[in-house]
Amino acid sequence: MRFAHISDLHIGKRVNDFSMLEDQRYILDEIIKIITQQKADAVLVAGDIYDKTQPSAEAVALCDDFFYALAELDKHIFIISGNHDCPERIAYGARIMENCKFHIASVYNGNIKKVSLSDEEGRVNIYLLPFIKPAGIRQYFENERIESYNDALRAVVEKAGLCCDERNVLVAHQFVTGASRCDSEDITVGTLDNVDVNIFDGFDYVALGHIHGPQQAGRPEVRYCGSPLKYSLSEIKQQKSVAIADVKKSGVEIKTVPLEPKRQMRRLKGAFDELAQAQQHLFNNDDYMYITLTDEQDIPDAIGRLRTFYPNIMKLDYDNVRTRGERAEFDRQTSQSRERQPLEMFEELYELQNNQPMDEQQRAYIKKIIEEIWT
């Protein structure tokens, strides 16, 4: 059975105050074409449909158009909510949409939604697990110790009761230890949201969302398909794609089909006069630009003047003697901060504000609050 795997659409997202709706409409149309050309039997949408829990009217309208286009393909569509989504809103109308081959995970209620399909090789079970946190599932596992994301996901998967004689596919939205992150993702302090890849041992294919860079997570059949568009400078070198997974009795074959956006994201570096020359480039000047000027003196209204040539400048900064010194000092301070524990930093702030150190009772209270918040 062939699956097209997408995730992290982030419909309605703004990048450096640029609306991405036009670019998203274009790339969603491209995804529809790829699904058709690849003759996928089903589509897996692994969370972060929207960029906000309360999306704008324009974002909802675009999502509606995309879902309608998917429905027109007459294929089974599997959808879960991600950490950016409101699960109740994503699941609205899910029971009605089942009749249209749309299978949407509801808010986790103690059981993973399971849908079974069949092909010439037998049954394939698709499990839909929306983004979960330990605090949200403890009520369903009163007899188990659930303190971490790893504990939570392991308990949920073990309860699913997989049939090892059949093929099993999981759609989930979590961070697997070792995956490479980028700036546009929500980063949790430390490794609190990590889950071990061995939790997924019983699945033939794991369609993951949450990480924007296409990559395998620990082993080939556990895969992040990545976001369809570049949403930060840290993604500039990534080749966005749709993952195509053929789940067979003999194993899983995975390939990626490249996605080409309406506008690329590029970085230009050089002196102002050099970049300001109106000349033909090997790329589209309407692409989204991150520009770094190497001039030693700041150029008055540099970004406004450069937009004559590059209308979609997302950010402009400088790389010169002054900024390199500032960056080195910032990196030094950041490095020192990362080496210190939060409680230690809070103690320093308290003493600075109150001219006296915290006592043991206060220290224990703050430690408890820090642990509760981070958990």
C-alpha positions, -999 to +999 in steps of 0.1 A: +000+000+000+014+034-010+011+064+013+019+100+007+032+116+039+030+153+046+031+174+077+037+209+093+016+229+068+014+258+092-014+273+072-017+310+080+020+314+091+038+347+088+076+348+084+093+380+094+059+397+090+054+383+055+021+364+050+028+330+035-008+323+024-001+328-013+030+306-012+010+280+008-018+279-017+007+273-045+026+245-027-006+228-016-017+226-052+017+211-060+012+185-033-022+175-048-004+170-082+023+148-066-003+127-048-020+121-081+011+115-101+025+090-075-008+071-074-009+071-036-035+049-020-038+071+010-025+104+024-010+109+059-011+144+074+010+144+105-001+175+124+004+212+125-023+219+100-025+255+111+002+277+126-021+289+155-047+273+177-071+300+165-063+304+128-075+334+108-105+333+085-081+333+055-062+304+069-094+283+075-106+291+039-073+279+024-074+247+046-109+241+034-099+244-002-070+220+003-092+194+021-118+197-006-091+190-032-079+160-012-115+147-011-118+150-049-090+125-052-112+099-036-085+085-015-083+077+023-070+108+042-056+104+077-052+136+098-039+143+133-034+176+152+000+189+161+012+211+189+003+242+170-033+230+164-063+231+186-072+194+186-109+201+192-111+224+162-092+200+139-115+171+149-147+191+144-170+171+121-147+141+121-175+116+124-194+131+095-162+132+073-156+095+079-182+089+051-159+108+027-128+087+036-115+114+059-102+099+091-094+126+117-080+118+152-101+132+180-086+146+212-068+117+229-094+099+251-074+069+263-073+051+230-056+056+197-079+059+167-074+029+144-085+025+108-079-007+088-075-009+051-067-039+028-048-045-003-036-076-022-012-084+006-037-082+034-047-058+061-029-025+070-038-008+103-033+029+105-031+044+140-037+081+145-021+097+176-024+135+180+002+155+198+002+145+235+018+157+267+023+137+299-001+158+319-028+152+293-028+114+295-021+106+332-058+103+339-060+073+316-030+055+332-037+059+369-016+028+377+014+038+358+042+063+365+040+089+337+066+117+342+081+123+308+070+124+272+088+091+268+067+075+295+035+089+280+041+077+245+053+043+256+022+038+277-001+049+248+016+027+222+016-004+245-021+000+251-028+000+214-023-038+212-006-041+178-012-072+157+023-083+146+009-105+118-005-074+100+012-042+088+009-013+112+014+024+104+015+052+130+008+089+124+022+109+152+036+144+161+064+141+186+102+148+189+123+116+185+157+118+202+184+126+177+164+144+151+178+177+138+158+208+147+156+243+132+147+278+144+111+277+132+100+248+155+088+252+191+118+242+212+114+228+246+141+234+272+166+206+274+154+172+263+120+171+281+100+163+250+123+136+237+110+101+230+130+070+222+128+055+187+125+020+201+089+029+213+079+024+176+093-011+172+060-027+164+052-004+134+062-009+098+061+028+091+059+058+114+048+090+097+060+118+119+054+155+121+069+183+142+104+186+127+107+208+095+137+191+080+131+159+060+150+131+078+148+096+092+146+093+130+168+065+142+159+042+113+145+045+078+109+035+086+106+062+113+105+094+092+099+131+094+086+143+060+093+179+069+074+211+062+064+219+026+079+254+027+109+270+043+098+289+074+131+302+087+167+311+076+178+278+093+158+259+067+174+277+037+195+247+025+167+221+030+151+205+000+114+203+008+095+172-004+066+148-001+075+114+014+062+084-005+061+051+015+053+017+000+044-004+030+047-041+019+048-074+037+085-077+028+094-042+042+090-005+035+104+014+004+106+052+009+113+079-016+110+116-016+094+138-044+109+173-044+087+204-039+095+236-057+080+267-041+067+298-059+095+318-042+127+304-029+144+316+003+179+329-003+208+346+015+228+374-002+260+388+013+281+417+001+287+454+001+257+477-005+269+491-038+275+456-051+241+443-042+223+474-053+234+470-089+204+464-111+215+433-130+201+400-141+206+373-115+205+335-119+174+336-096+141+353-092+145+387-076+111+382-060+125+354-039+125+359-001+159+374+008+180+375+039+207+401+032+240+406+050+259+438+043+296+438+048+300+476+048+319+489+079+295+519+082+257+515+084+239+525+052+210+550+056+177+533+048+196+503+033+166+479+034+143+504+018+167+512-010+175+475-016+139+467-019+139+485-052+158+454-065+147+428-040+111+435-030+108+406-006+137+412+018+128+394+051+157+406+071+189+427+067+219+427+090+256+435+090+288+415+091+317+438+100+342+445+128+315+459+151+289+432+147+314+404+149+325+418+183+290+421+195+282+385+183+312+371+201+302+387+233+266+375+229+278+340+222+300+341+253+272+352+275+248+327+260+273+298+264+277+308+301+240+309+306+235+274+290+260+260+314+241+273+345+210+257+360+177+276+360+176+276+398+211+291+400+201+319+376+169+326+396+189+328+428+211+354+413+181+374+401+165+372+435+196+384+453+200+412+428+164+424+434+163+419+472+200+424+483+199+391+502+201+354+492+172+330+491+167+308+521+162+270+519+124+272+520+123+296+491+149+276+472+128+244+476+096+262+465+112+277+434+127+243+425+093+227+428+077+253+405+104+249+379+099+212+378+061+215+375+063+240+347+089+221+326+071+188+331 
